[in-house]
Every structure is written in C-alpha cells, then in structure tokens.
Amino acid sequence: MEEKLTPEESAILEELRQSIRGDDSQRSRLIPILQKVQERLGYLPPEAVKMVADHLAVPLSEVYSVATFYNQFRFHPPGKYPIKVCMGTACHVRGGEIILENFERKLEIKEGETTEDREFSIERVACVGCCALAPVALVGETVHGHMAPSKVEGLFTRIQVQKEIEEKRRKKDGSE
C-alpha cells in the first residue's frame, strides 16, 4: 500500500527541507537527520528518504539500507490507535502469536502496516515488562493484559464507542 502524504505532512516535509538545508551535509549526519524526520512525521515516507539522500548527496539505496537496518525507523505512518503486541517470552508462550494474528485478521493488515484510513497500525514488540499479565497488547499507551482472541473484538468495540462519545462531545461543543 502506497501512502500519500496528508497536506499536514507535506507542510512538515517542506519545513524539514528548509531546516536541514542549514544542517551539515556530511554522511555522518544520516542517522540524526532520519531521526529528526521521523520525530516530526512519525515515519519515513519515500519523499523524505529522497530528500535526505539528495541533501547528503548519497545514493537513495544507501539511505534505505541504513534506515532498514535500525528497527527504530518505520516506513508506514503510525495509526491514530497504534497496537503493539508483546512477543516477549511470557507472551509468546501464552499465545502472543495468536493475538497478533487476530489483530491482523480483524484489521486486514499485517504487522508493520497501517490501515488505509490511518486509524490503526500493528507492531510486534519485545517485552513490555508486564509478564504477569501475559499475553499483553498495548493500544496507544493502554496496557491490555490476559489477552484472548475474544478480547480483540471487544477492544475495537470499546474504541468505536469512545470515538462516538468524542464525536458527540465535539458536536455539542461546536453548537453551543
């Protein structure tokens, strides 16, 4: 799936283009510049990777090679509701893979991807430090322990209800 930049992301990319013009263009600045881009955009879209390659006068393939080597960099925009499924030892032993598969099936995306509406993204993560609650999934910053396939659907229902409440609140605040 090829994501298109939102108007906001395009504006941020242009700001980044201006700000890195003043940056040193030595090859040693590659990782710090990629970190700066990801910090602002949340991911590294192809346009940003090309911008960095052009600024440093290095091949595009070299920028991708470095960015794919480090797992801190992502190439898909994070969802409004990022889902992280723990795959630490305790979670793995207690069915973390099954939980991940249930999220993938429900959202019709694979780990590392984001839904087309950018509402959800799924990520496999190492231990989150909640081994007693295994298996664990995080939705945003909220920890959901003792996950079971049946709980996956409930999480989405809860998110939908929260969205509807927020929508009603926005409409009410806008009409008063």
Residue pairs with C-beta under 8 A, 6 or more apart in sequence:
1 76
1 113
1 116
3 45
3 76
3 77
3 114
5 13
5 45
5 47
9 41
9 45
9 77
12 40
12 41
13 41
13 45
13 47
13 48
13 51
15 40
16 36
16 37
16 40
16 41
16 48
16 51
17 51
19 36
20 33
20 36
20 51
20 52
20 55
21 55
23 29
23 33
23 55
25 55
25 56
25 57
26 56
27 56
27 58
29 56
30 52
30 56
30 58
30 63
30 66
31 66
31 70
33 52
33 55
33 56
34 44
34 52
34 63
34 66
34 67
34 73
35 72
37 44
37 48
37 51
37 52
38 44
38 72
38 73
38 74
41 48
41 77
42 74
42 77
42 78
43 74
43 75
43 76
43 77
43 78
44 67
44 73
44 74
44 75
45 75
45 77
49 60
49 63
49 64
49 67
50 60
52 63
53 59
53 60
53 62
53 63
56 63
67 73
67 75
74 112
76 112
76 113
76 114
76 121
77 114
77 118
77 121
78 114
78 121
79 114
79 115
79 118
79 119
79 120
79 121
80 118
80 119
80 120
81 119
81 120
81 121
81 139
81 140
81 159
82 120
82 121
82 123
82 138
82 139
82 140
83 103
83 120
83 121
83 122
83 123
83 137
83 138
83 139
84 122
84 123
84 124
84 125
84 128
84 137
84 138
85 91
85 96
85 99
85 100
85 103
85 111
85 122
85 123
85 124
85 125
85 135
85 136
85 137
86 96
86 125
86 126
86 127
86 128
86 130
86 134
86 135
86 136
86 137
86 138
87 96
87 97
87 100
87 124
87 125
87 126
88 96
88 126
88 127
88 128
88 131
88 134
89 127
89 131
90 127
90 131
90 132
90 134
90 135
91 99
91 127
91 131
91 134
91 135
91 136
93 134
94 134
94 135
95 135
95 147
95 148
96 134
96 135
96 136
98 149
99 135
99 137
99 147
99 148
99 149
99 152
100 111
100 122
100 124
102 149
102 152
103 122
103 137
103 152
104 110
104 111
104 122
106 152
106 153
106 156
107 115
107 120
107 122
108 115
109 115
109 120
109 121
109 122
110 122
111 122
111 123
111 124
112 122
112 123
112 124
113 121
113 122
114 120
114 121
115 121
125 138
128 136
128 138
128 143
130 136
130 143
130 145
132 145
133 143
133 145
133 146
134 145
134 146
135 145
135 146
135 147
136 143
136 144
136 145
136 147
137 144
137 147
137 155
138 144
139 155
139 159
144 151
144 155
